[in-house]
Amino acid sequence: MVFEFLDMAINVGKSACMRFGPRFKNACADIVVSGHSIKWEMLARYLGIYLESLTKFKCSFSKNKAGFFEVF
């Protein structure tokens, strides 16, 4: 596997798979890393931004806005 060749470890508990494009709802094969499968998600957080799995690439800021206004 490429990650083992590069001596990189993947934390399966913090990793997720997403699919974008017209076939984003189609079932995909499980991705297995070190004997553990990675979950397929429709919404995932990356660098503080929420990404949504849709036909077009979309970032969701609703949770960020809610957290901001919750402080007030």
C-alpha positions as CSV (number, residue, x, y, z in Angstrom):
1,M,0.0,0.0,0.0
2,V,1.2,3.5,-0.8
3,F,0.8,4.8,2.8
4,E,3.0,2.0,4.2
5,F,5.6,2.7,1.5
6,L,5.7,6.4,2.5
7,D,5.7,5.4,6.2
8,M,2.5,7.3,6.9
9,A,-0.2,6.3,9.4
10,I,-3.9,6.9,8.9
11,N,-6.1,7.4,11.9
12,V,-9.2,5.5,10.8
13,G,-11.3,6.9,13.7
14,K,-10.8,10.5,12.4
15,S,-10.9,9.7,8.7
16,A,-13.9,9.8,6.4
17,C,-14.6,9.3,2.7
18,M,-16.8,11.6,0.7
19,R,-17.9,11.6,-2.9
20,F,-18.7,14.7,-5.0
21,G,-20.4,14.8,-8.5
22,P,-23.5,13.6,-10.2
23,R,-23.1,10.1,-8.8
24,F,-22.5,11.1,-5.2
25,K,-25.3,9.0,-3.9
26,N,-24.2,5.8,-5.6
27,A,-22.8,3.0,-3.3
28,C,-19.0,2.8,-3.3
29,A,-16.7,0.0,-2.3
30,D,-15.4,0.0,1.2
31,I,-12.0,1.5,1.6
32,V,-9.9,-0.6,4.0
33,V,-6.8,0.7,5.8
34,S,-4.8,-1.7,8.0
35,G,-7.8,-4.0,8.3
36,H,-10.3,-1.2,9.3
37,S,-12.9,0.3,6.9
38,I,-13.2,4.0,6.6
39,K,-16.8,5.5,6.9
40,W,-18.6,7.2,4.1
41,E,-20.0,10.5,5.2
42,M,-22.4,13.1,3.7
43,L,-21.1,15.9,5.9
44,A,-17.5,16.2,7.2
45,R,-15.5,18.9,8.9
46,Y,-12.1,19.9,7.4
47,L,-10.0,22.8,8.7
48,G,-13.1,24.2,10.5
49,I,-15.3,24.2,7.4
50,Y,-18.1,21.7,6.8
51,L,-18.0,20.0,3.4
52,E,-21.3,18.5,2.0
53,S,-21.4,15.6,-0.4
54,L,-23.5,16.8,-3.3
55,T,-23.5,17.0,-7.0
56,K,-21.4,20.2,-6.8
57,F,-18.7,21.0,-4.3
58,K,-20.3,23.0,-1.4
59,C,-19.1,24.3,2.0
60,S,-21.6,24.7,4.7
61,F,-21.1,27.6,7.2
62,S,-24.4,27.1,9.1
63,K,-22.7,25.4,12.1
64,N,-20.0,28.0,12.2
65,K,-22.5,30.8,12.2
66,A,-24.6,29.1,14.9
67,G,-21.4,28.7,17.1
68,F,-20.5,32.3,16.6
69,F,-23.9,33.6,17.6
70,E,-24.2,31.2,20.5
71,V,-21.4,33.1,22.2
72,F,-23.5,36.2,22.3
